[in-house]
């Protein structure tokens, strides 16, 4: 028996002793990674297996439900890993559940033997697709929601705000401020229910949170700072309300998608809420253009002229203080990984990237 069987036996002992502590994929992954120790050859495949919701079903259920979960797991693993790695994972499943696993020898030899020496390379593409597929329930819903919000903005603009001659950026800030105020008073459950956590990102029943997370901040301090920054960045925006809302929603969605993908892949605990992704993208775009064009770009609001690089440094320092600490004591992650699991981090990167694209277009 090999490493997979030993891990499975250990896992079965954990389940017998304290099953409630292994009800979440993250806890299961941390246990298995610790048990693997210095064995690097199976870390990627075992981490991927532990992140599968089907594994939790196979471990915590019996009868037809367990058999169905095991069959689905075997099918997924067989199409992903080379025979040597696949056999170790099947041995793990068999030892952990006590059920007979399908021997790898009965599977068609679709991968060359050399793949066994580099399982990570052979499995990279399927793993990426599976990680993205887990986010599928919320992603199209949020994209469609952005179009609906933009349509509603256009109707409100035509019926109300055009007559009052209000800036679209100011309207967006007022809407966010109103929702935040309601979440502190009569609609207090909004602060708890609307944000999106890394565990909920892949759950179909929680897909609606992909729509709501950009409109409520779980932190009151962050809400105040973000609203002030949005007023500075968009207070004089010449765009129509529908365009401002659409860009706000899509920017927040792009940052959330990348952050949720990274958090799921690295099993990092995160809670996403509010406008930090969209704000960081705007600041990153302005700061990047300032550097590439070698001139100072300013934002003007309430009689103040604020350079983009000042906003970059001040907001960056605040966000680093919020994003760098681990949100779970049992989490093992690097500082760079935690930053890439934040909407702020991806907003900054996307803003800088768009600045480079804009500058290239100017030079062509």
ABEGO torsion letter per residue (X at the ends): XBAAAAAAAAAAAAAAABAAAAABAAAAAAAAAAAAEABAAAAAAAAAAAABAAAAAAAABBEAAAAAAAAAAAAAAAAABBAAAAAAAAAAAAAAAGBBBBBAAABBBABBAAAAABAAAAAAAAAAAAAAAAAAAAAAAAAAAAAAAAAAAAAAAAAAAAAAGBBAAAAAAAAAAAAAAAAABAAAAAAAAABBBAAAAABAAAAAAAAAAAABBABAAAAAAAAAAAAAAAAABABBAAAAAAAAAAAAAAAAAAAAAAAAAAGBBBBBBEAAAAAAAAAAAAAAAAAAAGBBBBBBBGGBBBBAAAAAAAAAAAAAAAAABBABAABBBBAAAAAAABAAAAAAAAAAAAAAAAAAAAAX
